[in-house]
Amino acid sequence: MTQSRFARVAGYVMSGLVIAFMLLDGGMKLVPLDVVIKSTAELGYPPTIALARGLGVVGLFCTALYALPRTAVLGAILLTAYMGGAVATHVRVGSPLFTHILFGVYLGVLLWGGLFLRDARVRALLPLASPPDAR
């Protein structure tokens, strides 16, 4: 199964966007900035530095797993769960659909799309087209 260079580069770019966002998000939670504490309270969670830092550590750990080729699939699964929690939280508080609720879904699509394009194991596991007839 061959893959074009363009598809592989597109996969790395897509994965890089997810990794960059998650590094920014996790870094903001580790500091933590005032906007993080205020947002946490607006989402109905206790506005504590420990909670923000804990979420930052979890997000950065999952991102590190995703960034490493050997553990990328595990990282993708864990980041998908992390994004699912974000989606559920935004649904619970009634956030806007396309900008807040679905943002985790957008990241999940980029995450798995990038992994699909850059990792042959994932392409073999999830073929998008039927294999050619072997005659």
C-alpha positions as a Python dict, from the first residue, in 0.01 Angstrom:
ca = {
    (1, 'M'): (0, 0, 0),
    (2, 'T'): (169, 317, -116),
    (3, 'Q'): (92, 664, 4),
    (4, 'S'): (160, 991, -165),
    (5, 'R'): (407, 1231, -13),
    (6, 'F'): (136, 1497, -11),
    (7, 'A'): (-96, 1284, 203),
    (8, 'R'): (181, 1210, 453),
    (9, 'V'): (277, 1579, 480),
    (10, 'A'): (-91, 1673, 516),
    (11, 'G'): (-116, 1421, 801),
    (12, 'Y'): (181, 1573, 981),
    (13, 'V'): (39, 1924, 933),
    (14, 'M'): (-302, 1820, 1069),
    (15, 'S'): (-142, 1643, 1366),
    (16, 'G'): (87, 1942, 1421),
    (17, 'L'): (-211, 2176, 1445),
    (18, 'V'): (-371, 1956, 1711),
    (19, 'I'): (-43, 1925, 1902),
    (20, 'A'): (19, 2302, 1885),
    (21, 'F'): (-330, 2379, 2013),
    (22, 'M'): (-303, 2126, 2295),
    (23, 'L'): (40, 2259, 2398),
    (24, 'L'): (-104, 2610, 2413),
    (25, 'D'): (-411, 2490, 2603),
    (26, 'G'): (-210, 2281, 2849),
    (27, 'G'): (46, 2556, 2900),
    (28, 'M'): (-225, 2809, 2979),
    (29, 'K'): (-371, 2570, 3235),
    (30, 'L'): (-34, 2504, 3400),
    (31, 'V'): (48, 2872, 3452),
    (32, 'P'): (-264, 2918, 3517),
    (33, 'L'): (-385, 3239, 3359),
    (34, 'D'): (-678, 3432, 3508),
    (35, 'V'): (-886, 3362, 3198),
    (36, 'V'): (-849, 2988, 3265),
    (37, 'I'): (-975, 3019, 3622),
    (38, 'K'): (-1267, 3241, 3512),
    (39, 'S'): (-1359, 3005, 3228),
    (40, 'T'): (-1346, 2707, 3461),
    (41, 'A'): (-1592, 2879, 3694),
    (42, 'E'): (-1821, 2975, 3403),
    (43, 'L'): (-1829, 2609, 3299),
    (44, 'G'): (-1953, 2512, 3646),
    (45, 'Y'): (-1633, 2372, 3792),
    (46, 'P'): (-1457, 2495, 4106),
    (47, 'P'): (-1229, 2786, 4015),
    (48, 'T'): (-918, 2635, 4171),
    (49, 'I'): (-562, 2643, 4046),
    (50, 'A'): (-521, 2273, 4131),
    (51, 'L'): (-806, 2173, 3897),
    (52, 'A'): (-670, 2385, 3613),
    (53, 'R'): (-321, 2245, 3658),
    (54, 'G'): (-453, 1890, 3679),
    (55, 'L'): (-639, 1931, 3350),
    (56, 'G'): (-329, 2086, 3197),
    (57, 'V'): (-112, 1793, 3303),
    (58, 'V'): (-363, 1539, 3168),
    (59, 'G'): (-394, 1723, 2837),
    (60, 'L'): (-18, 1758, 2795),
    (61, 'F'): (41, 1394, 2884),
    (62, 'C'): (-213, 1275, 2626),
    (63, 'T'): (-63, 1514, 2370),
    (64, 'A'): (286, 1378, 2433),
    (65, 'L'): (158, 1024, 2376),
    (66, 'Y'): (-7, 1138, 2052),
    (67, 'A'): (309, 1313, 1931),
    (68, 'L'): (528, 1004, 1972),
    (69, 'P'): (489, 758, 1682),
    (70, 'R'): (499, 444, 1901),
    (71, 'T'): (219, 565, 2128),
    (72, 'A'): (26, 784, 1883),
    (73, 'V'): (-282, 558, 1870),
    (74, 'L'): (-310, 546, 2250),
    (75, 'G'): (-263, 923, 2261),
    (76, 'A'): (-535, 969, 1998),
    (77, 'I'): (-776, 756, 2200),
    (78, 'L'): (-703, 947, 2520),
    (79, 'L'): (-726, 1287, 2349),
    (80, 'T'): (-1058, 1183, 2197),
    (81, 'A'): (-1186, 1108, 2547),
    (82, 'Y'): (-1050, 1443, 2671),
    (83, 'M'): (-1230, 1623, 2387),
    (84, 'G'): (-1547, 1428, 2465),
    (85, 'G'): (-1538, 1568, 2817),
    (86, 'A'): (-1503, 1918, 2677),
    (87, 'V'): (-1797, 1865, 2442),
    (88, 'A'): (-2011, 1728, 2726),
    (89, 'T'): (-1922, 2022, 2948),
    (90, 'H'): (-2020, 2274, 2680),
    (91, 'V'): (-2347, 2090, 2612),
    (92, 'R'): (-2426, 2095, 2985),
    (93, 'V'): (-2382, 2473, 3017),
    (94, 'G'): (-2557, 2554, 2687),
    (95, 'S'): (-2262, 2698, 2496),
    (96, 'P'): (-2299, 2794, 2127),
    (97, 'L'): (-2304, 2488, 1901),
    (98, 'F'): (-2057, 2558, 1621),
    (99, 'T'): (-1798, 2759, 1812),
    (100, 'H'): (-1785, 2586, 2149),
    (101, 'I'): (-1969, 2254, 2159),
    (102, 'L'): (-1834, 2122, 1829),
    (103, 'F'): (-1479, 2254, 1875),
    (104, 'G'): (-1376, 1928, 2042),
    (105, 'V'): (-1527, 1740, 1749),
    (106, 'Y'): (-1329, 1953, 1503),
    (107, 'L'): (-1010, 1875, 1694),
    (108, 'G'): (-1100, 1505, 1701),
    (109, 'V'): (-1148, 1499, 1323),
    (110, 'L'): (-811, 1672, 1273),
    (111, 'L'): (-651, 1438, 1526),
    (112, 'W'): (-772, 1113, 1367),
    (113, 'G'): (-742, 1246, 1010),
    (114, 'G'): (-381, 1341, 1070),
    (115, 'L'): (-304, 1007, 1231),
    (116, 'F'): (-477, 822, 946),
    (117, 'L'): (-268, 1001, 685),
    (118, 'R'): (64, 961, 866),
    (119, 'D'): (36, 609, 1010),
    (120, 'A'): (5, 299, 789),
    (121, 'R'): (-115, 90, 1085),
    (122, 'V'): (-422, 308, 1127),
    (123, 'R'): (-490, 303, 752),
    (124, 'A'): (-473, -77, 756),
    (125, 'L'): (-708, -93, 1054),
    (126, 'L'): (-959, 156, 910),
    (127, 'P'): (-955, 121, 530),
    (128, 'L'): (-1167, 389, 362),
    (129, 'A'): (-1181, 196, 35),
    (130, 'S'): (-1223, -173, -31),
    (131, 'P'): (-897, -349, -110),
    (132, 'P'): (-826, -421, -476),
    (133, 'D'): (-914, -770, -598),
    (134, 'A'): (-620, -1007, -573),
    (135, 'R'): (-645, -1217, -890),
}
